[in-house]
Amino acid sequence: MAEVIDVGFEAKVTVQVTDKMIQQFAELSGDHNPIHLNDEYASKTRFGRRIAHGMIVGALISRALVDGIGQGGIYLAQNMKFVNPVFVDDTIVITIKITGLRKEKGIATVETNVAKANGDVVVKGDAVIMMSTTGPAGI
């Protein structure tokens, strides 16, 4: 039997952000900012090297919601505060935690925080999602 999701439920997803991901995201989004793609340019910035697009982390939060809560749900809202950069080949840990649940509507409020493997916070945020009523998690 699948685990029933309720307030307090928490899940974590660990992902390495690779150069390939950054290149693919640049092609998909059209965001060819040299801070993401050009080593020489990035070396002269305050970061000293290339950083990943912030919205890659946003997309990985979406992945964590699916992996942690289940397929079939949809975003209604997402807030993100970018706290620290993600560099090429950083490993990040996305933690999602249900902080509110309107079971009759299948609407959940979810804390969505991301940190590097060393504990440095990358993104702080929260989401509102419509959970699937037919997915494996159930509500």
N, C-alpha and C positions, 0 to 999 in steps of 0.2 A: 504494500500500500504506500502511496506517495505521501510525503510529509505535507501536512497542512500548514500553510503560511499564515502567520499572525503577527501582531505587534511584538517587537523584540527580535524577530527573525533576522539573522545576519548571515551573509555569505561573502566570501573573498575570492577574487580572481587575480592571478599573477600573470603578467605579460611582459615580455621584453620588447621595447620599442626599437625597431631596426631601421637601418638606412633604407631598406627596400620599402618599408611601410611609409616612410617620409616621402620617398620618390613617388610612390603610387598615390598618396594623398595629394601631393602637389598636382599630379596629372588629373586626378578626379575633380579637385576643387578649383583648379586654375590659379591657386595661390603659389606663385613662384618667387616669393620673398627670399632674397639671398641669405637671410639669417637662417633659413631652413636648408638651403641647398648648396651654398658656396662656402667651402672651408676657409678660403683666403679672406673673404668679406667677413665672415663670422668671427674670425680670429681677432679682428679689430674692434669688435663690439664689447659691451660690458660683460658679456657671457664668456668671451674668449674662444668659443667654438659653436658649432651649429646646434640649434635647438629644434625639437619637434614642434609641429603645429599644435597649438593648444587644443584644437578641435579633434585631433587624433585621440586625445585623452577623453574628450566628450563621447566619441564613437565607442571607445573601449568601455565607458560607463554603460552605454546601451548594451554592449555585449555582456557585461556583468549582470545586468538586470535579467537578461534572457537565461544566462547560465545559472544564475542563483535563484531566480523566482520561477522561471518557466517561460515557454514559448507562448505566443499568441496575444501578449499584452501590448499596449501602445503607450507612448509618451503623451502626456497632456501638458507637462511643463518641466523645465530643467533650469536650475540656477547653478552657476559655477563661478567661483572666485579662483583665479590662477595665482598661486602663492609662490611657486618656484618653477624654474624651467625643467623640462625633461630633455636630456641629451641623447644623442644617438647611442643605442645599446643599453640605456638604462632599463632596469627591471622595475616595474611599478606594481603595486598591490592596490586593487580597487576593492573597497569595502562598501557594501550596501547594507543598510539596516532599515527595516520597516519601523517607522516611528508613529504612524497613524494608519488606521484602516477602517473604511466604511464598507463593511461586508455586504450590506444590502445593495450597494452600488458597484462593488468590486473596485473601489478607488483606494489606492494606497499612497501615502506620503513616505518617501524613502530618503534617508540620509545617504549621500553619495560622496564619499571621501576617497582621495587617492594619495598614496605616499610612495616614495622610492623604497626599495628594499632596505635601505639604511635607516628608514624612518622619517626622512625629510618629507614634509607635507608638500604636495604638488597642487592639488585642487581640493577645495572645500565646496560642498554643494548639497542640493537637495532636489528631488524630483517628485512629480505627481504622475502616477501611472494608472491606467485602467488595466486591471489584471484580467487575464483570460479566465473565463469560467469553465472552459473545456480543457485547459492545459493540465499537465501532470501534477502541478503543485496543489491545485484546489484552494478554495478559500472558505 
